[in-house]
Amino acid sequence: MILVNEMHSEINQTNIEKIYQQFGVEKVDLKTIHTFDNALALKVSEEMCQYHHLVPITVSEKGILRLAMAEPFDMLAQEIVRSKTGLEVDAVWSSGEDIDFAMGQIFSEKARFEDTLQELVEVEDEGEEAELEEESIDLLRSQASDAPAVVFVNSLLVQAVQERASDIHIEPQEKDLRIRLRIDGMLREFPPASKRLQKSVIARIKILADLDIAEQRVPQDGRVKFKIMGRSVDVRVSTMPGIYGEKIVLRILDKGSTSLNIDDLGIDPSSLARFKEAAKSAHGMVLITGPTGSGKTTTLYSVLNFVNSPALNVITVEDPVEYRLAGINQIQTRPNVGLTFASALRSILRQDPDIVMVGEIRDLETAEIAIKAALTGHLVLSTLHTNDAVATIIRLLNMGIDKYLIVSSIAVIIAQRLVRRVCLNCKKPVVLSKEMKINLKNKGIIYKGLTFYHGKGCKQCSGTGYWGRIAIHEVLFLDGEIKELIIQDKSEIEIRKKAEAGGMTILLQDGLNKAAQGLTTTDEIIRVI
């Protein structure tokens, strides 16, 4: 290498070319090459390419890297490239001017990619950072601002929105950073990230969500608002310490992809008409029930959207406030300062409300205040975690609510689940399996004469056979006969039989009706019920 450098100072460019030719080194005009192996160039690194004046061109079918170098006899540079890429190197000669041109092509694309991500993902309400003096915290903050961490987080958010994901799971493992997205209610694994990115990526997310990056021993919760590809997206951030580092879950609330129209909930027309009447009444309680992730919040907001009017004072107390609706007074609970559901509800009733929405009934105190509000001329909307509509009555009784208060206050109970929708692009009729027929027969479900469908799997649905989700419902109206059974302390089974005889469609039947319409599959119905 020293000999060649001395020669460069004494002989002209033409002579250098002749010398390389004598040694069998091929000359390549990089300006005639329109595409380079950008991924390999990024793997070698921009700094390495600039320092040693080289650039990867392409990889042959035999796995040999064609490497353009201003000094093709620089064996140290070749060895570094070989170790970074794991490929054998075939060095060719290009002028320094050509290599500068190629590096501009490759790394300006990288810069444009980073700039594009920056444009696609914009933090809308980034909180002020607390001042920390520790050197390790300063280092974490510095790493969080580095390009790799910023690019990784931005690209992950863009991909999640494009894939219609509801949650992003970032899970530190022993050797890498596991990435999973919840799409249509199911977790789907994506290629893991390098373990080297772990600290900077976690710090980046925590800073954006205004969390304490110095605290890594206890769970934390925060939120941040982004504008991703022109769409306003709220992201709730939850951290949990693990043996390999902090696991982070980002819950994505994409307002642009969610309809808050009560007619889009999927409730059957006859039940929907009665439900609208109950929602428009001046008092009473409407309860939405189901497990976590069953779409209860979306249904609640749809009802709020339906009843909202300038003539009404609508107040909500939530944990957290997931959607912000114009014209509605929304309160975020803060248990650390004593603002719980119960305490907030007491204050709300002194604010002359017409409609009150309680995000969730979690305890007896909240339930009692909500029910008394429904009895004193207010429409109360809330949610409860139960398996079905009738079980909600039993749950309230077990909580300690008097049966006379239940029958006097509750107007309607809706139990619901979310099931995956069949992909319209690959939907095909399917014959029910013998096991499925026996299962439905045992449950007293009539399925003969119905055609069911499934998705074979295609590029559009990533081979899953599903695209999006729909809700299935069980709507229980507390009419006179149902109330009488509750007063008589009848069992859950007796109340359910009376409700079905009165026209209530149970979750399983509503699911099968939607499966027969080609909206979902029988497998999905059995999975969620």
C-alpha positions in Angstrom: 0.0 0.0 0.0 2.9 2.4 0.8 4.6 1.6 -2.5 1.4 2.3 -4.4 0.9 5.6 -2.6 4.5 6.7 -3.4 3.8 5.8 -7.1 0.7 7.9 -7.1 2.7 11.0 -6.3 5.2 10.4 -9.1 3.2 9.1 -12.0 0.0 10.2 -13.7 -3.4 8.6 -13.9 -2.8 6.9 -17.2 0.3 5.1 -15.9 -1.6 4.0 -12.8 -4.3 2.4 -15.0 -1.6 0.6 -17.0 0.1 -0.7 -13.8 -3.2 -2.1 -12.5 -3.9 -3.7 -15.9 -0.5 -5.4 -15.7 -1.5 -6.9 -12.4 -4.8 -8.1 -13.9 -7.0 -5.6 -12.0 -10.1 -4.7 -14.0 -11.2 -1.1 -14.5 -14.9 -0.2 -14.0 -16.6 3.0 -15.0 -19.1 3.5 -12.1 -20.9 6.3 -13.9 -22.4 3.7 -16.3 -23.8 1.6 -13.4 -27.3 2.7 -12.4 -28.0 0.4 -9.5 -25.8 -0.6 -6.6 -26.3 -3.0 -3.7 -27.4 -0.4 -1.3 -28.0 -2.9 1.5 -24.4 -4.1 1.4 -23.1 -0.6 1.2 -25.1 0.3 4.4 -23.7 -2.9 6.0 -20.2 -1.9 5.2 -21.1 1.6 6.5 -20.7 5.1 4.9 -17.7 5.9 7.1 -15.8 2.8 5.9 -16.5 3.6 2.3 -15.4 7.1 2.6 -12.2 6.3 4.7 -11.0 3.6 2.3 -12.5 5.1 -0.8 -14.4 2.0 -1.9 -18.0 1.0 -2.8 -19.7 -2.4 -3.2 -21.2 -2.9 -6.6 -23.0 -6.3 -6.7 -22.8 -9.9 -5.5 -22.3 -12.7 -8.1 -24.3 -15.9 -8.1 -21.3 -17.6 -6.5 -21.5 -15.2 -3.6 -18.5 -13.1 -4.5 -18.7 -9.3 -3.8 -17.5 -7.1 -6.6 -15.8 -4.2 -4.8 -14.8 -1.0 -6.5 -11.7 0.6 -4.9 -9.5 3.6 -5.6 -6.6 1.5 -4.3 -7.4 -2.1 -5.1 -4.1 -3.3 -3.5 -5.4 -2.1 0.0 -5.6 -5.6 1.5 -6.5 -4.3 5.0 -9.7 -2.6 3.5 -10.6 -5.8 1.7 -10.2 -7.8 4.8 -12.5 -5.4 6.8 -15.1 -5.6 4.0 -14.8 -9.4 4.0 -15.4 -9.6 7.8 -18.4 -7.1 7.7 -20.2 -8.9 4.8 -19.1 -12.5 5.2 -18.4 -12.5 1.4 -15.3 -13.1 -0.7 -14.1 -10.0 -2.4 -13.2 -9.4 -6.1 -11.5 -5.9 -6.1 -11.8 -3.8 -9.3 -10.3 -0.4 -9.9 -12.3 2.9 -10.3 -11.2 6.5 -10.2 -11.7 8.5 -7.0 -14.1 10.7 -8.9 -16.2 7.7 -9.9 -16.3 6.3 -6.3 -17.4 9.7 -4.9 -20.1 9.8 -7.6 -21.3 6.3 -6.6 -21.2 7.0 -2.8 -23.3 10.1 -3.5 -25.9 7.9 -5.3 -26.0 5.3 -2.6 -25.9 7.3 0.6 -28.0 10.2 -0.7 -30.7 7.6 -1.1 -30.2 6.6 2.5 -30.5 10.2 3.5 -33.6 10.7 1.4 -35.1 7.6 3.0 -34.4 9.0 6.5 -35.8 12.4 5.5 -38.9 10.7 4.0 -39.5 8.8 7.2 -39.1 12.1 9.2 -41.7 13.6 6.9 -44.0 10.6 7.3 -43.8 10.5 11.1 -44.1 13.8 13.0 -44.5 14.1 16.8 -47.4 16.4 17.4 -47.3 17.0 21.2 -43.9 16.0 22.5 -43.6 16.8 26.2 -40.7 18.6 27.8 -37.9 16.4 29.1 -36.9 16.4 32.7 -33.4 17.6 33.4 -31.2 14.7 34.5 -27.5 15.0 35.4 -26.3 11.4 35.4 -23.8 10.7 32.6 -25.5 7.4 31.8 -28.9 9.2 31.2 -27.1 11.7 29.0 -25.7 8.9 27.0 -29.1 7.2 26.6 -30.6 10.5 25.5 -27.8 10.9 23.0 -28.3 7.4 21.7 -32.1 8.0 21.4 -31.4 10.9 19.0 -29.1 8.9 16.8 -30.2 8.2 13.3 -30.5 4.4 13.6 -32.9 4.7 16.6 -35.0 7.4 15.0 -35.2 5.6 11.6 -36.1 2.3 13.3 -38.9 3.8 15.4 -40.3 5.8 12.5 -40.2 2.9 10.1 -41.9 0.6 12.6 -44.7 3.1 13.1 -45.2 3.5 9.4 -45.3 -0.2 8.9 -47.7 -0.7 11.7 -50.2 1.8 10.3 -49.8 0.3 6.8 -50.5 -3.2 8.2 -53.5 -1.9 10.2 -51.9 -3.1 13.4 -53.5 -2.2 16.7 -50.4 -2.9 18.9 -46.7 -3.0 18.5 -44.8 -5.4 20.8 -41.0 -4.7 21.3 -39.6 -7.6 23.3 -35.9 -7.8 24.3 -34.5 -11.3 24.0 -31.1 -12.7 24.8 -29.6 -12.2 21.3 -32.0 -9.8 19.5 -35.0 -7.5 19.8 -38.2 -9.4 19.0 -40.8 -7.4 17.0 -44.5 -8.4 16.8 -47.6 -6.6 15.5 -51.1 -7.4 16.4 -53.1 -7.4 13.2 -56.8 -8.2 13.1 -56.5 -9.4 16.7 -53.7 -11.9 16.2 -50.0 -11.3 16.9 -47.8 -11.7 13.8 -44.0 -11.9 14.1 -41.7 -9.7 12.0 -37.9 -9.9 11.5 -36.1 -9.1 14.7 -33.9 -6.1 15.2 -30.3 -6.1 16.3 -29.6 -6.3 20.0 -27.4 -3.2 19.6 -30.5 -1.1 18.9 -32.2 -2.1 22.1 -31.2 0.6 24.5 -31.4 3.5 22.0 -34.8 2.4 20.6 -36.4 2.0 24.1 -34.9 5.3 25.2 -36.3 7.0 22.1 -39.8 5.7 22.7 -39.7 6.6 26.4 -38.5 10.2 25.7 -41.3 10.6 23.1 -43.9 9.4 25.6 -42.5 11.6 28.3 -41.5 8.7 30.5 -38.6 8.5 32.9 -35.7 7.0 31.0 -33.7 6.6 34.2 -36.3 4.3 35.7 -36.0 0.8 34.3 -37.2 -1.2 37.3 -41.0 -0.5 37.4 -43.7 -0.4 34.8 -44.5 3.0 33.2 -47.4 4.3 31.1 -47.5 7.3 28.7 -48.8 8.5 25.4 -47.7 10.4 22.4 -49.5 11.8 19.4 -48.0 11.3 15.9 -49.0 12.4 12.4 -48.2 9.4 10.3 -48.6 9.7 6.5 -50.9 12.6 7.1 -53.1 10.7 9.6 -53.4 11.7 13.3 -52.5 8.7 15.4 -52.6 8.5 19.2 -50.1 5.9 20.7 -50.3 4.7 24.2 -47.0 3.4 25.5 -46.6 0.8 28.2 -43.3 -0.5 29.6 -42.6 -3.6 31.7 -39.2 -4.7 33.1 -38.0 -8.1 32.0 -34.9 -10.2 32.4 -33.4 -9.0 29.1 -34.6 -5.4 29.4 -37.8 -3.4 29.2 -40.6 -4.8 27.1 -42.6 -2.0 25.3 -46.1 -2.2 23.9 -47.5 0.6 21.8 -51.3 0.7 21.5 -52.2 2.5 18.2 -55.4 4.4 18.1 -55.9 5.3 14.5 -58.9 7.6 14.3 -58.8 7.6 10.6 -59.4 3.9 10.4 -62.2 3.6 12.9 -65.9 4.4 12.2 -67.8 5.9 15.1 -71.2 5.6 13.3 -73.7 3.6 15.3 -75.1 2.1 12.1 -71.7 0.6 11.3 -71.5 -1.5 14.5 -73.1 -4.5 12.8 -76.1 -4.9 15.2 -79.0 -6.6 13.5 -81.6 -4.0 12.3 -84.5 -4.9 14.7 -82.2 -4.8 17.8 -80.5 -1.6 16.5 -83.8 0.3 16.3 -84.7 -0.6 19.9 -81.1 0.2 21.0 -81.3 3.7 19.4 -84.5 4.3 21.3 -82.9 3.4 24.6 -79.8 5.6 23.8 -82.1 8.5 23.1 -84.0 8.2 26.3 -83.6 10.8 29.0 -82.5 8.4 31.7 -81.4 4.8 32.3 -78.3 2.8 31.9 -76.7 1.2 28.8 -74.0 -1.3 29.5 -71.5 -2.7 26.9 -69.8 -5.9 28.1 -67.1 -8.3 26.9 -63.5 -9.2 27.5 -60.5 -6.9 26.9 -60.1 -6.2 23.2 -63.7 -6.9 22.3 -64.4 -3.4 20.9 -66.4 -2.1 23.9 -64.8 1.4 23.7 -65.6 1.8 20.0 -69.2 0.9 20.7 -69.4 3.4 23.6 -67.9 6.2 21.5 -70.3 5.4 18.6 -73.3 5.7 21.0 -71.8 9.0 22.4 -71.4 10.2 18.8 -75.1 9.3 18.1 -76.5 11.1 21.2 -74.2 14.1 21.2 -76.0 17.4 20.7 -75.4 21.1 21.5 -78.6 20.9 23.6 -77.1 18.3 25.9 -74.3 18.4 28.5 -72.3 15.2 27.9 -69.5 14.4 30.3 -67.2 11.3 30.3 -64.7 10.0 32.8 -62.2 7.6 31.2 -58.9 5.8 31.8 -57.5 6.6 29.4 -59.3 9.0 27.1 -58.9 7.1 23.8 -60.8 9.3 21.3 -61.3 13.0 21.7 -64.8 14.0 20.5 -65.8 17.6 19.8 -68.5 19.1 22.0 -68.0 16.5 24.8 -66.4 17.2 28.2 -63.9 14.3 28.7 -62.0 13.7 32.0 -58.9 11.5 32.5 -58.8 9.7 35.8 -55.6 10.2 37.9 -55.7 7.7 40.9 -52.3 9.1 42.1 -54.0 12.4 43.0 -57.3 10.8 44.1 -59.2 11.3 40.9 -60.8 7.9 40.5 -63.9 6.8 38.6 -66.0 7.1 41.8 -64.7 10.5 42.9 -64.9 12.0 39.4 -68.4 10.6 39.0 -69.5 12.4 42.2 -68.2 15.7 40.9 -69.7 15.2 37.4 -73.2 14.8 39.0 -72.8 18.4 40.4 -72.0 19.7 36.8 -75.6 19.5 35.6 -75.0 16.6 33.1 -77.6 15.1 30.8 -75.5 12.1 29.7 -72.6 10.6 31.7 -70.2 8.0 30.3 -68.1 6.0 32.8 -65.2 4.3 31.0 -65.5 1.1 33.1 -67.3 -0.1 36.2 -64.5 -1.6 38.3 -65.9 -1.7 41.8 -69.1 -1.5 43.9 -68.7 2.2 44.7 -68.5 3.2 41.1 -71.4 0.9 40.2 -73.6 2.3 42.9 -73.0 5.9 41.9 -73.6 5.2 38.2 -76.8 3.4 38.9 -78.1 6.1 41.2 -77.3 8.6 38.5 -79.4 6.6 36.0 -82.2 6.7 38.5 -82.1 10.5 38.9 -82.7 11.5 35.4 -79.4 10.9 33.6 -78.5 8.6 30.7 -75.5 6.6 31.9 -73.2 4.7 29.5 -70.5 2.3 30.8 -68.7 -1.0 30.3 -68.2 -4.1 32.3 -66.1 -7.3 31.9 -68.5 -10.2 31.6 -68.8 -13.1 29.2 -72.4 -12.4 27.9 -75.3 -10.1 28.5 -77.2 -12.2 31.1 -74.0 -12.8 33.1 -73.8 -9.0 33.5 -76.9 -9.1 35.8 -75.4 -11.9 37.9 -72.1 -10.0 38.1 -73.8 -6.9 39.4 -75.7 -8.9 42.0 -72.5 -10.5 43.1 -70.9 -7.1 43.4 -73.5 -6.2 46.0 -76.0 -4.2 43.8 -79.6 -4.5 45.0 -81.8 -6.3 42.5 -84.4 -3.6 42.7 -81.8 -1.0 41.6 -80.8 -3.2 38.7 -84.3 -3.6 37.3 -85.1 0.1 37.9 -81.9 1.5 36.2 -80.6 -0.8 33.4 -82.3 -0.4 30.0 -80.2 -2.5 27.7 -77.1 -4.7 27.9 -74.9 -5.5 24.9 -72.3 -8.2 25.0 -69.9 -8.4 22.0 -66.8 -9.9 20.5 -64.5 -9.1 17.6 -64.0 -11.7 14.9 -61.8 -11.6 11.9 -63.5 -10.7 8.6 -63.0 -13.1 5.6 -60.7 -11.7 2.9 -62.9 -10.8 0.0 -60.1 -11.4 -2.5 -59.8 -15.1 -1.7 -63.2 -16.0 -0.2 -64.4 -19.5 -1.1 -67.4 -21.7 0.0 -66.4 -24.4 2.5 -68.1 -27.5 3.8 -68.4 -27.7 7.6 -66.3 -30.4 9.3 -68.0 -33.3 11.1 -66.7 -32.0 14.4 -68.2 -28.5 13.7 -71.6 -30.0 12.8 -71.7 -32.0 16.1 -70.6 -28.9 18.0 -73.4 -26.8 16.5 -76.0 -29.6 16.9 -75.1 -29.9 20.6 -75.7 -26.2 21.1 -79.1 -26.4 19.4 -78.0 -24.2 16.4 -79.7 -24.8 13.1 -77.2 -24.6 10.3 -78.7 -26.7 7.5 -79.3 -24.8 4.3 -76.6 -22.3 5.1 -73.4 -21.7 3.1 -70.3 -20.9 5.0 -67.0 -19.4 3.6 -63.3 -19.3 4.4 -60.3 -17.4 2.9 -57.8 -19.6 1.1 -55.0 -17.0 1.6 -53.6 -14.6 -0.8 -51.1 -11.7 -1.2 -53.6 -9.1 0.0 -54.3 -10.9 3.3 -50.7 -12.1 3.7 -51.8 -15.7 3.4 -54.1 -15.5 6.5 -57.5 -15.6 4.7 -58.7 -12.7 6.8 -58.8 -8.9 6.3 -60.1 -6.6 9.1 -62.5 -7.4 11.9 -66.3 -7.2 12.6 -68.3 -7.4 15.8 -70.8 -10.0 16.8 -73.4 -9.0 19.4 -75.9 -10.2 22.0 -78.5 -7.5 22.8 -80.6 -7.9 26.0 -83.4 -5.5 26.6 -84.7 -5.6 30.2 -88.4 -5.8 29.6 -91.1 -6.6 32.2 -90.7 -10.4 32.1 -86.9 -10.3 32.5 -87.2 -7.8 35.4 -89.7 -10.1 37.1 -87.3 -13.0 36.9 -84.6 -10.9 38.4 -86.9 -9.8 41.3 -87.8 -13.5 41.8 -84.0 -14.4 42.1 -84.3 -16.8 39.2 -81.1 -18.5 37.9 -78.9 -17.3 35.0 -80.1 -20.2 32.9 -83.8 -19.3 33.4 -83.2 -15.7 32.6 -81.3 -16.6 29.4 -84.0 -19.0 28.3 -86.7 -16.3 28.7 -84.5 -13.7 26.9 -84.0 -16.1 23.9 -87.7 -16.9 23.9 -88.3 -13.1 23.7 -86.2 -12.7 20.6 -82.6 -12.2 22.0 -80.0 -13.5 19.5 -77.1 -15.1 21.4 -73.5 -14.4 20.5 -73.0 -17.8 18.8 -76.2 -17.4 16.7 -75.3 -13.9 15.6 -71.8 -15.1 14.7 -73.1 -17.9 12.6 -75.6 -15.5 10.9 -72.6 -13.3 9.9 -70.6 -16.4 8.8 -73.5 -17.4 6.6 -73.4 -13.9 5.1 -69.8 -14.5 4.1 -68.5 -12.0 6.6 -66.5 -14.3 8.9 -65.8 -18.1 9.4 -67.2 -20.7 11.7 -63.7 -21.3 13.0 -63.5 -17.6 14.1 -66.9 -17.9 15.9 -65.8 -20.9 17.8 -62.4 -19.4 18.6 -63.8 -16.2 20.3 -66.9 -17.7 22.1 
